[in-house]
Amino acid sequence: MNFRSRISRFLYGRYGSDQLYNFLFILQIILLFVGIVFSALGQINDIFSYLSFFLYLTAFALFVWTLFRCLSRNIIKRRQENMAFLRLKSKIFGRRKSTLPIDTATHIFRTCPKCKSTLRLPRKAGKHTVKCPRCQHRFKVKVK
């Protein structure tokens, strides 16, 4: 086997990156940058050198944790961690307002009651039975 196929076999079934991974990666970069600034200021005062060491240590711990999460095979646990992060993020920053699609005059948008995916349906008045293309669930929609 060549190197590329070995790497792909190793990464098969691993969790990969998500929003929490991206946040932790950016946080690592910020901590390293602030650590560099504090290490330069460490020549002035010893407290800055201790702070820079603490920031480097924290950034290294975050690196190990993000690498562990990225290479983990326990996908359910990593998804739960990501969902907890997203819930916390939505509490802090609030929810984004979704913009309405351009074609609201010709189509309506409904969510499937089973899988919660958004369906784009033609705007024809009356009662219709709709089949979700994602989960094949059939449900009734009333269009005015």
JOTA-V282669 format. One record per backbone hydrogen bond with DSSP energy under -0.5 kcal/mol. NH is the residue of the N-H (numbers start at 1). CO is the residue of the C=O. E is the energy in kcal/mol with one decimal. If there is no record, write none. Layout:
nh=NH co=CO e=E
nh=NH co=CO e=E
//
This chain:
nh=6 co=2 e=-1.7
nh=7 co=3 e=-2.2
nh=8 co=4 e=-2.2
nh=9 co=5 e=-2.2
nh=10 co=6 e=-2.1
nh=11 co=7 e=-2.4
nh=12 co=8 e=-0.9
nh=14 co=11 e=-1.9
nh=15 co=72 e=-2.1
nh=16 co=70 e=-2.5
nh=22 co=18 e=-2.2
nh=23 co=19 e=-2.3
nh=24 co=20 e=-2.6
nh=25 co=21 e=-2.4
nh=26 co=22 e=-2.2
nh=27 co=23 e=-2.4
nh=28 co=24 e=-2.2
nh=29 co=25 e=-1.9
nh=30 co=26 e=-2.3
nh=31 co=27 e=-2.6
nh=32 co=28 e=-2.5
nh=33 co=29 e=-2.3
nh=34 co=30 e=-2.7
nh=35 co=31 e=-2.3
nh=36 co=32 e=-2.1
nh=37 co=33 e=-2.1
nh=38 co=34 e=-2.7
nh=39 co=35 e=-2.3
nh=40 co=36 e=-1.8
nh=41 co=37 e=-1.8
nh=42 co=38 e=-0.8
nh=43 co=40 e=-0.8
nh=44 co=41 e=-1.5
nh=45 co=41 e=-1.6
nh=48 co=45 e=-0.6
nh=49 co=45 e=-0.8
nh=50 co=46 e=-1.9
nh=51 co=47 e=-2.5
nh=52 co=48 e=-2.5
nh=53 co=49 e=-2.0
nh=54 co=50 e=-2.3
nh=55 co=51 e=-2.6
nh=56 co=52 e=-2.6
nh=57 co=53 e=-2.4
nh=58 co=54 e=-2.4
nh=59 co=55 e=-2.6
nh=60 co=56 e=-2.3
nh=61 co=57 e=-2.2
nh=62 co=58 e=-2.5
nh=63 co=59 e=-2.1
nh=64 co=60 e=-2.3
nh=65 co=61 e=-2.3
nh=66 co=62 e=-2.9
nh=67 co=63 e=-2.3
nh=68 co=64 e=-2.3
nh=69 co=65 e=-2.6
nh=70 co=66 e=-2.5
nh=71 co=67 e=-2.0
nh=72 co=68 e=-0.5
nh=72 co=69 e=-0.7
nh=75 co=73 e=-1.8
nh=78 co=74 e=-1.8
nh=79 co=75 e=-2.3
nh=80 co=76 e=-2.0
nh=81 co=77 e=-2.1
nh=82 co=78 e=-2.2
nh=83 co=79 e=-2.7
nh=84 co=80 e=-2.3
nh=85 co=81 e=-2.1
nh=86 co=82 e=-2.5
nh=87 co=83 e=-2.4
nh=88 co=84 e=-2.2
nh=89 co=85 e=-2.6
nh=90 co=86 e=-2.3
nh=91 co=87 e=-1.8
nh=92 co=88 e=-2.0
nh=93 co=89 e=-3.0
nh=94 co=90 e=-1.4
nh=104 co=101 e=-0.7
nh=104 co=102 e=-0.5
nh=107 co=103 e=-1.7
nh=108 co=121 e=-2.9
nh=110 co=119 e=-2.0
nh=112 co=117 e=-2.5
nh=116 co=112 e=-1.7
nh=119 co=110 e=-4.0
nh=121 co=108 e=-3.1
nh=121 co=119 e=-0.7
nh=123 co=106 e=-2.4
nh=124 co=122 e=-1.5
nh=126 co=143 e=-2.7
nh=128 co=141 e=-3.1
nh=130 co=128 e=-0.6
nh=130 co=139 e=-3.5
nh=132 co=130 e=-0.5
nh=132 co=137 e=-2.8
nh=136 co=132 e=-1.8
nh=139 co=130 e=-2.4
nh=141 co=128 e=-3.1
nh=143 co=126 e=-2.9
nh=143 co=141 e=-0.5
//
